[in-house]
Every structure is written in structure tokens, then in C-alpha cells.
Amino acid sequence: MTQYDRRLFLKTGAAAVTAPAGFALARNAVADPLPSSEARDVTRTLAHYLVTARFEDLPEKVRHEGVRTLLNWVGVAVGGSQHDTITDAVAAIAPFSGPPQASLLGRRERFDIMNAAFVNGVASHIFDYDDTHLKTIIHPAGPVVPAILALAEYHPVSGQDFLNALVLGVETACRIGNAVYPNHYDAGWHITGTAGPFGAAAAAGKLLGLSEQQMRWALGLAASQPVGLRESFGSMTKSFNPGRAASNGLFAALLAARNFTSSDSMIEARRGWANTISTKQDYREITEGLGQRYEAALNTYKPFACGIVTHPAIDAAIQLRNQYALTPDQIASVQLRANPLVLELTGKKSPQIGLEGKFSIYHVIAIALVEGAAGPKQFSDRAVRDPQVVALRNRVSVQTDAKILPEQGDLTITLRDGRILHKFIAHAVGSVEVPMSDAQLERKVEDLCEGILPDARVRHLVETCWQVSRLDNAALIAQDAVPPLT
């Protein structure tokens, strides 16, 4: 009996056929139920919203958060531009890049818009210091902003249109992420790289003026390009994922603009994106409340340059260090009670390079206690090999407790003189509940740009971002973010 015959019998319920060993998987795949009524027209509904949404309709709070998202992204992209990861990527791509259409932030090279979007997306994530939508752990700006900033240098757009597209792109990525999180993430996908192409496609498509049909195709093309596995965490490939998501989404929009077709229901179809890569599909997260509730308003910005699940522990460690003027030699042991996700994501006990240190809860606690900070410098090769840091992290233990929420941390430090210090963090600094202020965000950007751009240019760049909605040409952001020739 042919494979086609087996599938036909199984679909029609013919009981006389005995499937061979292992064939039950194929049977389950064929016989799954039709999508529910709520799964219909998801892609169409989202596309309609995207092509009709206007800047004037955005609430002021959402606009302001969009500007904060832009400012934070520009800072981390410039700050990451000198990392070995970017130097290696630029060297690899330069011989094959097309016309010099768009800037590489923090550098003087120019690439074609596709490769510029990729490199800038990688640079913005290499420090793990970028924005985070805490409900899904998506870093939404990483795919969205490099796509539309590169496009804006090639296809001039106003600052209002740029900011509107940015918010819509972030909204799209986060809503689609909501629909499949956490099951999709638990399976091993890096959700920034899988939901990110939708955000980049939506934002770029908005700037290109796609029709509703073309926007459906753009979303469908984005659905065909998920990228990123969690196995890459701790290596350069983690930052590859948002970079590739940016160029994939831009690619999708450019193709759709030329009527390159796709399915009209690629998100929700039985063999579409959500059903293929996740065991959970809540399509209401995508379609309900469009233009009324904004996931983009829930974006957050990191005060620490590492995975968000470690931030409560870092916050607690720095507070105790500062409160009691602690030095490493005073500390006998450190114990953290944390959600199981913390060890799952950051359980590296002996990191050897800086990128691995970002995924070591032991290192982040030790470095926070030793240096009182957790910025890019604390996740260098130097930092993870520092003898004082290594010695202290060997005195750190972690106890997992499902009663501790992912956003919480319970830290206890036992001193050599017998004193016991304790700090419980319900919401770490940088969260929605304890957000970074505009002034703190500015200082973060200034610190990241130090030594890469002159101080005067950094100040101008910050002001350009704050005033984005008043710009006649959004490409000025990119121009301010590159070193001057003299």
C-alpha cells in the first residue's frame, strides 16, 4: 500500500488498515481537527488593521513608549557595534554586500539595506541589553527598528510615519508571540527570531504603503522565515537571530510590494505558522482589541546587560552590596531561591567567555556583588575569568522553587561574621512596575555610545530620537548614529 493510500484510509476512518509501527504520528498529524471559528481570518484581520492604523490614532502614552523603544535600541546598537561579533560579521559580508544604501550604526561602513538591517539587528542584541516584552521575553525592537531604519535611508519617510510603523511592528511581534507563548518557547525556539519577522514585515510593509492583500502576503512570507533556537544562547548566534529576523521581515515586505504571493492565512492555517511550531494557539491575542490595547505600551528596558530572568537576583545583590558596603572577602555563601526557568536558561556554572557569563546565574550574582554593576563590561572575557569573581561564584547556590514567579528573586547572603542578609525582589528595576525613567534611559544610551561617538553627537542623537515625530526625514537618526569623518 502506498503512503497516499495509507493517508486516505486513515482520513476516511477505514478500520481494515493496520498502520506500521511508528505510523501513529502520521495518523495524528493527518486527523487533527479543523481550526476553530476563532482561528479564521486571523491574518486578514491583522493585515487590515496594519494598513488602516494611523499615527493620529496612537494614544500619547503609546507614542512616548515607542520613542523610548527607539532611543534604547539606538543606544544598544551603537554600543554593540564594536564587538568582535560585529567585526566578524562585517568582514564576512562586506565582499558580497550590494550598493552602500544604509548605515551601520556606530561604524563608517555602509551596506545594502538587507545586510545593514541584519548587522544592526545583531549589534543591538549582542550585549543582551535591548528592550524586552516581559510577557513573552521577545526583544521586539531588534527585528523591527533595523528593518525600517535601513528602509528609511533608501525610501525617505517622515518621522511620524516611522514612529507609527515602529509601534505597529512591535505590536505585531508581541501579539503573535502572546498567541503561542510559552509552549513555543518551551519547545526550544528563540521567540525573538520567530515572532520578530512578523514585526519587521508589518513595519516595513506599512512604510512601503502595502495594500491589505499585499500585507497578508508579507505576513505570510514572514511566517515562512522563523529563525532561532535556544541552544544558541551564550554564543554569537543568539544575536544572529534578531538580525536575521530583521532582514527576513524586510525581505518579506519588499517581495509583497511586488505582488509576490503567499497564503492568505499563513498564521492560523492548519499547516500554518502557529500550528506548526507550537502546541498552543490563542488567536484572540492577535486579533482582539486591535487599536484599543497596546502590547507596545508594555515594553521594558534593561538596566543590566543580560537575560531578563536574572535581573531580580542582580537587583537584590546590588542593593545588599550597597546597603551594607559589602566586599567579597566578607561573604561566606550566597543562596538564591528562584523560579525553575532561571536555571533552565542561565544554569552555566563555569562560563569561560563573556557571552557565556550572560547565561550564568552564578556569574551575574558574583559580578554584581564584586563590582556593583551588570553592564557590558561585567560580561567581558575579563570579568568571567577574574579570580575574585570566580571564587565568589563558587560560593553561590541556587534553589529552584515553582512558587517563586519568573519576575521574582529571593536572595540570602551569609557573612563570615555570622550575619545573614536577605532581600526579596517582587519586580526588578527596569520592569513595567519599576520602569527606567527617561533620564535613566538617556544615561544608559550615553554610556553605551561613549568612546564610539563624540559627546556632542551623542547628545544630538538622543535629542533626534526624542523628536522623531517632528522629523521630516527619519533617516537623520541613522546619520546621527555614525562616527563623523573628521
C-alpha positions as CSV (number, residue, x, y, z in Angstrom):
1,M,0.0,0.0,0.0
2,T,1.4,3.4,-0.9
3,Q,1.8,6.3,1.5
4,Y,-1.1,8.0,-0.3
5,D,-3.3,5.0,0.3
6,R,-2.4,4.9,4.0
7,R,-3.3,8.6,4.4
8,L,-6.6,8.1,2.5
9,F,-7.6,5.2,4.7
10,L,-6.7,6.9,7.9
11,K,-8.5,10.1,6.9
12,T,-11.7,8.2,5.9
13,G,-11.6,6.1,9.1
14,A,-11.1,2.7,7.3
15,A,-10.6,0.2,10.1
16,A,-9.2,-2.6,8.0
17,V,-5.8,-1.0,7.6
18,T,-3.2,-1.6,10.2
19,A,-0.6,1.1,10.3
20,P,3.0,0.1,10.6
21,A,5.0,0.7,13.8
22,G,5.6,4.4,14.3
23,F,2.9,5.4,11.9
24,A,0.6,6.7,14.6
25,L,2.5,10.0,14.4
26,A,1.5,10.4,10.8
27,R,-2.1,9.5,11.6
28,N,-2.3,12.1,14.3
29,A,-0.9,14.7,12.0
30,V,-3.5,14.0,9.3
31,A,-6.5,13.5,11.5
32,D,-6.2,16.7,13.6
33,P,-9.4,18.8,13.8
34,L,-10.2,21.8,11.7
35,P,-9.2,25.1,13.1
36,S,-11.8,26.6,15.4
37,S,-14.0,29.5,14.4
38,E,-11.8,31.9,16.3
39,A,-8.9,30.9,14.2
40,R,-10.5,32.1,10.9
41,D,-9.3,35.3,9.2
42,V,-6.5,36.0,11.7
43,T,-4.0,37.0,9.1
44,R,-6.6,39.0,7.2
45,T,-7.8,40.8,10.4
46,L,-4.3,41.7,11.4
47,A,-3.4,42.9,7.9
48,H,-6.5,45.1,7.7
49,Y,-5.6,46.8,11.0
50,L,-2.0,47.4,9.9
51,V,-2.8,49.1,6.6
52,T,-5.5,51.3,8.2
53,A,-3.8,52.2,11.5
54,R,-2.8,55.9,11.7
55,F,-0.3,57.8,13.8
56,E,-3.1,60.1,14.9
57,D,-4.9,57.1,16.5
58,L,-2.0,56.2,18.7
59,P,-2.5,57.2,22.4
60,E,0.1,59.6,23.7
61,K,1.4,57.0,26.1
62,V,2.0,54.6,23.3
63,R,3.7,57.2,21.2
64,H,6.0,58.0,24.1
65,E,6.8,54.3,24.7
66,G,7.6,54.0,21.0
67,V,10.1,56.8,21.3
68,R,11.7,55.2,24.4
69,T,11.9,51.9,22.4
70,L,13.7,53.7,19.6
71,L,16.1,55.5,21.9
72,N,17.0,52.4,23.8
73,W,17.5,50.4,20.5
74,V,19.8,53.1,19.0
75,G,21.9,53.0,22.2
76,V,22.4,49.3,22.3
77,A,23.0,49.1,18.5
78,V,25.8,51.8,18.7
79,G,27.1,50.2,21.9
80,G,27.3,46.8,20.3
81,S,28.8,48.0,17.0
82,Q,32.5,47.4,18.1
83,H,32.0,43.9,19.5
84,D,34.0,41.1,17.8
85,T,30.7,39.6,16.7
86,I,30.0,42.6,14.5
87,T,33.6,42.9,13.3
88,D,33.5,39.3,12.2
89,A,30.1,39.7,10.5
90,V,31.1,42.9,8.7
91,A,34.3,41.2,7.4
92,A,32.3,38.2,6.2
93,I,29.5,40.1,4.5
94,A,31.4,43.1,3.0
95,P,32.8,41.4,-0.1
96,F,29.2,40.4,-1.1
97,S,27.2,43.4,0.1
98,G,25.4,45.4,-2.6
99,P,25.3,49.2,-3.0
100,P,26.0,51.3,0.1
101,Q,22.4,52.2,0.8
102,A,22.2,52.2,4.6
103,S,24.4,52.9,7.6
104,L,25.9,50.5,10.1
105,L,25.3,52.3,13.4
106,G,28.5,53.1,15.3
107,R,30.6,52.4,12.2
108,R,31.6,54.1,8.9
109,E,30.8,51.2,6.6
110,R,27.6,51.2,4.6
111,F,25.8,48.2,3.2
112,D,22.8,47.4,1.1
113,I,19.6,47.7,3.1
114,M,19.1,44.0,3.6
115,N,22.6,43.4,5.1
116,A,22.5,46.7,7.0
117,A,19.3,45.6,8.7
118,F,21.0,42.3,9.6
119,V,24.2,43.8,11.0
120,N,22.3,46.5,13.0
121,G,20.0,43.9,14.4
122,V,22.9,41.7,15.5
123,A,24.6,44.7,17.1
124,S,21.6,45.7,19.1
125,H,21.3,42.3,20.7
126,I,24.9,41.3,21.3
127,F,25.0,42.7,24.8
128,D,21.6,41.3,25.7
129,Y,20.8,44.8,26.8
130,D,17.9,45.6,24.5
131,D,14.2,46.0,25.1
132,T,12.0,43.2,26.4
133,H,8.3,42.4,26.3
134,L,8.2,40.6,29.6
135,K,5.0,38.6,28.8
136,T,6.9,36.7,26.0
137,I,10.6,37.6,26.6
138,I,10.6,38.9,23.0
139,H,13.1,41.7,22.2
140,P,10.8,43.4,19.7
141,A,12.9,46.4,18.6
142,G,15.8,44.1,17.5
143,P,14.0,42.9,14.4
144,V,11.7,45.9,13.8
145,V,13.9,49.0,14.0
146,P,16.8,47.9,11.9
147,A,14.5,46.9,9.1
148,I,12.7,50.2,8.9
149,L,15.7,52.4,9.7
150,A,17.6,50.8,6.7
151,L,14.5,51.2,4.6
152,A,14.1,54.9,5.6
153,E,17.6,55.6,4.3
154,Y,16.7,54.2,0.9
155,H,13.0,55.2,0.8
156,P,12.6,58.5,2.7
157,V,9.8,58.7,5.2
158,S,8.6,61.2,7.8
159,G,9.3,60.8,11.5
160,Q,5.6,60.3,12.2
161,D,5.3,57.5,9.7
162,F,8.4,56.0,11.0
163,L,7.2,56.0,14.6
164,N,3.8,54.7,13.6
165,A,5.4,51.8,11.8
166,L,7.7,51.1,14.7
167,V,4.8,50.8,17.1
168,L,2.8,48.6,14.7
169,G,5.8,46.4,14.2
170,V,6.3,45.9,17.9
171,E,2.6,45.4,18.4
172,T,2.5,42.7,15.7
173,A,5.5,40.7,17.0
174,C,4.3,40.8,20.6
175,R,0.7,39.9,19.8
176,I,1.8,36.9,17.7
177,G,4.2,35.9,20.4
178,N,1.4,36.1,23.0
179,A,-0.6,33.6,20.9
180,V,2.0,30.8,21.2
181,Y,3.9,31.6,24.4
182,P,5.1,29.8,26.5
183,N,4.7,26.4,24.7
184,H,6.5,27.6,21.6
185,Y,9.4,29.0,23.7
186,D,9.5,25.8,25.8
187,A,10.0,23.7,22.7
188,G,13.3,25.4,22.1
189,W,12.5,28.2,19.7
190,H,14.1,31.7,20.2
191,I,10.8,33.6,20.1
192,T,12.5,36.9,19.1
193,G,13.7,35.2,15.9
194,T,10.3,33.6,15.2
195,A,7.8,36.3,16.0
196,G,10.3,39.1,15.0
197,P,10.0,38.7,11.2
198,F,6.2,39.4,11.5
199,G,7.0,42.7,13.3
200,A,9.7,43.7,10.8
201,A,7.4,42.8,7.8
202,A,4.5,44.7,9.3
203,A,6.5,47.8,10.0
204,A,8.4,47.8,6.6
205,G,5.1,47.0,4.8
206,K,3.5,50.0,6.5
207,L,6.2,52.3,5.2
208,L,6.0,50.8,1.8
209,G,2.3,51.5,1.6
210,L,1.2,47.9,1.1
211,S,-2.4,47.2,0.2
212,E,-4.3,44.9,2.5
213,Q,-3.7,41.9,0.2
214,Q,0.0,42.7,0.0
215,M,0.2,43.0,3.7
216,R,-1.3,39.5,4.0
217,W,1.3,38.2,1.7
218,A,4.1,40.0,3.7
219,L,2.8,38.3,6.9
220,G,2.7,35.0,5.0
221,L,6.3,35.4,3.8
222,A,7.4,36.3,7.3
223,A,5.7,33.2,8.6
224,S,7.8,31.1,6.2
225,Q,11.0,32.5,7.8
226,P,11.2,31.7,11.5
227,V,14.7,31.7,12.8
228,G,16.5,30.9,16.1
229,L,16.9,28.1,18.6
230,R,17.6,28.5,22.3
231,E,20.5,26.1,22.0
232,S,22.4,29.1,20.6
233,F,22.2,31.1,23.8
234,G,25.7,32.0,25.1
235,S,27.1,32.2,21.5
236,M,27.2,34.8,18.8
237,T,24.3,33.1,17.1
238,K,21.8,34.3,19.7
239,S,22.3,37.8,18.4
240,F,22.2,36.5,14.8
241,N,18.5,35.6,15.4
242,P,17.1,39.2,15.7
243,G,19.4,40.3,12.9
244,R,18.1,37.7,10.6
245,A,14.5,38.3,11.7
246,A,15.0,42.0,10.7
247,S,16.3,41.2,7.2
248,N,13.7,38.4,6.8
249,G,10.9,40.7,7.6
250,L,12.2,43.4,5.3
251,F,12.7,40.8,2.6
252,A,9.1,39.7,3.0
253,A,7.7,43.3,2.7
254,L,9.8,44.1,-0.4
255,L,8.6,40.9,-2.1
256,A,5.0,41.5,-1.2
257,A,5.2,45.1,-2.6
258,R,5.9,43.5,-5.9
259,N,3.0,41.1,-5.6
260,F,5.0,38.0,-4.6
261,T,2.1,35.9,-3.2
262,S,1.6,33.7,-0.2
263,S,-1.3,32.0,1.6
264,D,-3.9,34.4,3.0
265,S,-4.0,32.5,6.3
266,M,-0.4,31.6,7.0
267,I,-0.6,32.4,10.7
268,E,-3.6,30.4,11.6
269,A,-4.0,27.7,8.9
270,R,-3.9,24.0,9.9
271,R,-0.4,23.8,8.3
272,G,0.4,27.4,9.1
273,W,2.9,29.0,11.4
274,A,1.2,28.7,14.8
275,N,0.0,25.1,14.4
276,T,3.4,24.0,13.1
277,I,5.7,25.5,15.7
278,S,3.5,25.5,18.8
279,T,1.1,23.3,20.8
280,K,-0.7,26.4,22.0
281,Q,-2.6,28.8,19.7
282,D,-4.6,31.6,21.3
283,Y,-5.6,33.7,18.3
284,R,-7.6,36.1,20.4
285,E,-4.2,37.5,21.5
286,I,-3.6,38.6,17.9
287,T,-7.0,40.0,16.9
288,E,-8.8,41.2,20.0
289,G,-8.5,44.9,21.0
290,L,-6.5,46.0,18.0
291,G,-6.1,49.7,18.3
292,Q,-7.5,49.7,21.8
293,R,-5.0,47.8,24.0
294,Y,-1.3,48.0,23.1
295,E,1.3,45.4,23.9
296,A,3.8,48.1,22.6
297,A,3.0,50.1,25.7
298,L,4.3,47.2,27.9
299,N,7.8,47.3,26.5
300,T,10.6,47.5,29.1
301,Y,14.3,48.4,29.0
302,K,17.1,46.6,30.8
303,P,19.4,48.2,33.4
304,F,21.5,45.1,33.2
305,A,23.1,43.6,30.1
306,C,22.0,40.0,30.4
307,G,18.9,37.7,30.3
308,I,15.9,39.2,32.0
309,V,15.3,36.2,34.3
310,T,18.5,37.1,36.2
311,H,17.5,40.7,36.9
312,P,15.8,40.1,40.2
313,A,18.9,38.4,41.6
314,I,21.2,41.2,40.3
315,D,18.9,43.9,41.7
316,A,18.9,42.1,45.1
317,A,22.7,41.6,45.1
318,I,23.4,45.2,44.2
319,Q,21.0,46.6,46.8
320,L,22.5,44.5,49.6
321,R,26.1,45.3,48.4
322,N,25.4,49.0,48.6
323,Q,23.3,48.9,51.7
324,Y,26.0,47.1,53.8
325,A,29.1,48.2,51.9
326,L,29.9,44.5,51.2
327,T,33.3,43.3,50.0
328,P,33.8,39.8,48.5
329,D,36.0,38.6,51.4
330,Q,33.2,39.2,53.9
331,I,30.8,36.7,52.1
332,A,30.7,33.1,53.2
333,S,27.9,32.0,50.9
334,V,25.1,33.2,48.7
335,Q,21.8,31.4,48.1
336,L,19.1,32.3,45.6
337,R,15.6,30.9,45.6
338,A,14.3,31.3,42.0
339,N,11.8,30.1,39.5
340,P,13.0,26.9,37.7
341,L,13.2,28.9,34.4
342,V,16.3,30.7,35.9
343,L,18.4,27.6,36.0
344,E,16.9,26.3,32.7
345,L,18.1,29.4,30.9
346,T,21.1,30.6,32.9
347,G,22.5,27.5,34.6
348,K,26.1,27.7,33.3
349,K,28.2,27.2,36.4
350,S,31.7,27.9,34.9
351,P,31.4,30.3,32.0
352,Q,34.7,30.8,30.1
353,I,33.8,33.7,27.8
354,G,31.8,36.9,28.3
355,L,28.8,35.8,26.3
356,E,28.5,32.7,28.4
357,G,28.5,34.8,31.5
358,K,25.2,36.3,30.5
359,F,23.7,32.8,30.9
360,S,25.2,32.0,34.3
361,I,23.1,33.0,37.3
362,Y,26.2,32.2,39.3
363,H,28.3,34.8,37.4
364,V,25.7,37.5,37.4
365,I,25.3,37.3,41.2
366,A,29.0,37.2,41.8
367,I,29.9,40.1,39.4
368,A,27.0,42.2,40.9
369,L,28.5,41.7,44.4
370,V,32.1,42.3,43.3
371,E,31.6,45.3,41.0
372,G,28.2,46.7,41.9
373,A,27.1,46.7,38.3
374,A,26.0,44.4,35.5
375,G,26.6,46.3,32.3
376,P,28.5,45.3,29.2
377,K,31.9,45.5,31.0
378,Q,30.7,42.9,33.5
379,F,30.1,40.4,30.8
380,S,33.5,40.5,29.1
381,D,36.1,37.7,29.0
382,R,38.0,39.6,31.6
383,A,35.1,39.6,34.0
384,V,34.2,35.9,33.8
385,R,37.8,34.9,34.4
386,D,38.5,37.4,37.2
387,P,39.8,35.2,40.1
388,Q,37.8,37.2,42.7
389,V,34.6,36.7,40.7
390,V,35.3,33.0,40.1
391,A,36.0,32.4,43.8
392,L,32.7,34.1,44.8
393,R,30.5,32.4,42.2
394,N,31.7,29.1,43.6
395,R,30.0,30.1,46.8
396,V,26.7,30.8,45.1
397,S,24.0,28.2,45.2
398,V,20.5,28.2,43.5
399,Q,17.4,26.5,44.8
400,T,14.5,26.4,42.4
401,D,11.0,26.9,43.6
402,A,8.0,27.0,41.4
403,K,6.2,29.2,43.9
404,I,8.7,31.9,43.0
405,L,7.5,33.7,39.9
406,P,9.9,34.3,37.0
407,E,9.9,38.0,37.7
408,Q,10.9,37.4,41.4
409,G,14.0,36.6,43.3
410,D,14.8,35.7,46.9
411,L,18.5,36.3,47.8
412,T,20.2,35.4,51.1
413,I,23.8,36.2,51.9
414,T,25.6,34.7,54.8
415,L,28.6,36.6,56.0
416,R,31.7,35.2,57.6
417,D,30.9,37.0,60.9
418,G,27.6,35.1,61.1
419,R,25.2,37.8,59.9
420,I,22.5,36.9,57.4
421,L,21.3,39.4,54.9
422,H,18.1,38.9,52.9
423,K,16.4,40.6,50.0
424,F,13.2,39.6,48.2
425,I,12.6,41.3,44.8
426,A,9.0,41.2,43.6
427,H,9.7,43.3,40.4
428,A,13.2,44.2,39.4
429,V,14.3,47.7,38.3
430,G,13.5,48.0,34.6
431,S,10.2,46.1,34.8
432,V,6.8,47.6,33.9
433,E,6.2,48.1,37.7
434,V,9.6,49.7,38.3
435,P,10.5,51.2,35.0
436,M,13.6,53.1,34.0
437,S,12.9,56.8,33.9
438,D,13.6,58.8,30.7
439,A,16.6,60.3,32.4
440,Q,18.0,56.8,33.3
441,L,17.4,55.7,29.7
442,E,19.3,58.7,28.4
443,R,22.3,57.9,30.7
444,K,22.2,54.3,29.5
445,V,22.4,55.4,25.9
446,E,25.2,57.9,26.7
447,D,27.2,55.3,28.4
448,L,26.8,52.8,25.5
449,C,27.9,55.4,22.9
450,E,30.9,56.7,24.9
451,G,34.1,56.2,23.0
452,I,32.3,55.4,19.8
453,L,30.6,58.7,19.0
454,P,31.8,62.2,20.1
455,D,29.9,63.5,23.1
456,A,28.2,66.3,21.1
457,R,27.0,63.8,18.5
458,V,25.6,61.5,21.2
459,R,23.7,64.5,22.7
460,H,22.3,65.3,19.3
461,L,21.4,61.7,18.6
462,V,19.4,61.5,21.9
463,E,17.5,64.7,21.0
464,T,16.9,63.4,17.5
465,C,15.3,60.3,18.9
466,W,13.1,62.2,21.3
467,Q,11.9,64.5,18.5
468,V,11.4,61.7,15.9
469,S,7.7,62.5,15.3
470,R,8.8,66.0,14.2
471,L,11.4,64.9,11.7
472,D,10.8,65.4,8.0
473,N,13.2,62.6,7.3
474,A,13.6,59.7,9.7
475,A,17.0,58.8,8.1
476,L,18.5,61.6,10.2
477,I,18.5,59.0,13.1
478,A,20.9,56.8,11.2
479,Q,23.1,59.7,10.2
480,D,23.5,60.9,13.8
481,A,24.4,57.4,14.9
482,V,27.6,57.0,12.8
483,P,31.0,58.5,13.7
484,P,31.9,61.7,11.8
485,L,34.6,61.5,9.2
486,T,36.8,64.0,11.0
